[in-house]
Amino acid sequence: MKRAAPLLCAALLAMLPLSAFAEDGDRSTVTRASLEVGEQVAVRLEVTTEDGQSVEINPGGPSWNGVELVRVAASASRPAGGKTLHTLDIVVAAFVPGEVEFQPSVTVVAGAEASPRLLPAVKLNVLSSLRPGEPLELSPLPPPVSIGGAESPLLKPALGLGGLAALALLVALAVSIARRLTRRAPAVSPPAASPVPPTLLGAERDIVTDPVTAYRTLASVVRSVLGQRYGFPAPSLTTHELKRRMEAAGVDRWQARLVEGLLEECDAVVYAGYRPAVERREADLTMAREIVEAVS
């Protein structure tokens, strides 16, 4: 039975997808191995792929071991030995003190196929912000201190008289305006200008150079069009709440799922530091145009 255990482990490892492991040219380099809790540190990721493939960061997986991705600082690609070397400079932060080992996770995209890959592990020594021997409890607040002096006994009566005087002034002003309006002939009000429809030109301009601004524009335009079309406050609803309101309003479920998926993509880019490939951005822009045209 003991001899069969190594063979069983080897068989299970052989069944795992090869794309989940690091390639020979993959590297993970950290600028500082020792840092305090919550302190940000730069990590350089080097990923080797076939020509024509792109690389996207896949944060939040179990391999990150509690280390949070703060942002992607820079990314570049160059040919190397018949393949393509992708360099991604990211900023991470750890919030659990002690020795932490994590493996950055990325997704290699080749056309319509995406393969996950784990990069070499990185070790961090996360220092606690507490002094040695300091207890892990919050210190009690100091007792309240009395402040000398008291308000004048005439303060509240003065405030009451001031409020009554202001109210009387407002009433008199309203009566005066009403009298003037009744004396004049009613003027014909010009027709209200039709509202300018929302546009995606700004998103189309910034989709490559400034994805955060572009995706923020996509989310704003889609929410505004849905709110005007179905009569609910779409800009103030969460993505999940907006999907439920659309389904309750009789919108096709498939269209509601498209809207939900696009808005979740926008939230990931704007708030979570996610940077999709250029092809993915163009596809999201096309989806936003189709949603706006279908709802308008």
Residue, then its C-alpha position, 0 to 999 in steps of 0.5 A: m500500500k505504501r508503494a502504491a501511494p507515490l504512483l497514485c500521486a504521480a498519476l494525479l499530477a499527470m492528469l492536471p492541465l500542463s498550462a497550469f504550471a510555469e514555463d521555463g522562461d517564466r519568472s517572478t521577481v520582488t523588489r523587497a522581500s521584507l515589508e510591513v502589513g498593508e505596505q505595497v511592494a512592486v513585483r515583476l512578472e515575466v511570462t513566455t508564450e507563443d507568438g500572437q498570444s496575450v497575457e492577463i492577470n488573474p487576481g484573487g485565486p487561492s494561489w495568491n495566498g491572501v496577497e492582494l493585487v493593488r494595480v498593474a503599473a506597466s506591461a510590455s511584450r517583445p520577441a525572445g527566441g522564437k516566442t514572446l516574452h511578456t513583462l508585467d509590473i504589478v503592485v501587491a500588498a499583504f495583510v497577514p503577518g509572518e512568512v508568506e509564499f504566493q504564486p501569481s496567477v495569469t491567463v494566457v489568451a490565444g484567440a478564443e481560448a484562455s489557459p490559466r498558468l501559475l508563475p514561480a512562487v514569491k516569498l515575503n516576510v510581512l512584519s507586524s505593525l505592533r511592538p513586541g509584546e503589545p496585546l492584540e486589543l484596542s486600548p480604551l478611550p480616555p474618559p470624557v472631559s467637561i468643557g467650561g462655560a455654558e450657552s447664554p439663556l438668551l440664545k434659544p429665544a434669539l434663534g426662535l425670533g430669528g427663525l420667525a423673522a426669516l419665515a415672515l420675510l419669505v412669506a412676504l417675498a412669495v406674496s410679492i412675487a405671486r402678485r407680480l406674476t398675476r399682473r403679467a400676461p402669461a408668456v409662451s414658454p419655448p419648447a423644451a429641447s430634446p435631450v442629447p442622447p448618450t454617446l460612446l465616442g469618448a469610450e471609443r477614443d480612450i478604449v486603448t490608451d485609458p481603459v479606466t476612463a473608457y469603461r467608466t463611460l461605458a457603464s455610465v452610458v449603458r445605465s443611463v439608457l436603461g434608466q430612461r428606457y425602463g423608468f428606474p434609477a439605473p445609475s444608483l443600482t448595483t449590477h445585480e439589482l439592475k439585472r433583477r429590475m430589468e427582468a421584472a420589467g419584462v426585459d429578455r433574460w439573455q439581454a439582462r445577462l449581457v448587461e450584467g456581464l458588461l457592467e461586471e467587466c466595467d467594475a473590474v477595470v475601474y475598481a479592481g485594477y483589471r486590464p483586459a487585452v485590446e481585443r477584449r476591450e474592442a469586444d466590450l465596446t461593440m457589446a455596449r453599442e449593441i445594448v444601447e441600439a437595442v434599448s434606444 
